[in-house]
Amino acid sequence: MAKKSTKKLLGSLWGYLLLAAVLWLWFLPSVGPGVIAILSALVVLYTLFQAPMWCCAETRSRELCRNNAYGILLGCHLRQHKWQKVKMAVRQQYWGRLARRVFSSVGGQAATFSAFAGMVSACAATVTLIAK
């Protein structure tokens, strides 16, 4: 039986484990591209809304917020920070600023690369599914 702390850690990092499983499933011929596309979409949703990382919204003192946040698009527990990150994701002129802030932490880098890998995997699986 696993410890409570191990269960909590696996519960917060399940998307990264799912990404590893998706990469492994690409080499199994018995698994169809539909399953891979669905699992890849789950990885992307995990990284956008649940992956643990720093908030990195701009505070009133022009510093980056270091509170814990979840996902690339969501800020910390402060309402203004949540809206600030969503606004940066929607407005094209702020995409560079959002990218710099997300890449400022290891958690953000892991989430971004996982989201990119999940999107590539989902697109490739969808194209494979349509081509059949």
Phi, psi and omega in degrees: 000135183280152177290162179296322180293325178292318178297320180294318179296315179294327178293328180272343183245021184297331181293324178290323175294322177294323177297317177298321178294321179297316179297324178289323181293337178297335182264002177259117182288342183282346181264129182281162181291338178295318178295317180295321179296318180294315180294324177294322177295323176296322177297317180296316178297321177300313184290330180283328189234351185224346183297132181288132179197178175279156181293306179063021172282157181279128179274178180293335178269017176065026175252166178273136179290134180251018175290156177288139178225174180232121176083163181291325186268344184257142176270195181279199183290347180280127185301318182297323180292323177299314181291327180297316180289323177294319179297321178293327180286330183276318183275127185296326182292344180259001183299320178296318178296318178296318180297317178298319181289321180293321180284359182282351179230157180295320178298321178293320178295316179298318180294319181293314179294324177292320178296318179295315179296321178295320179294317178297316179296317179296318178295315180295320178293322178294317178296319178296320179294319180289323182291338181284000000 
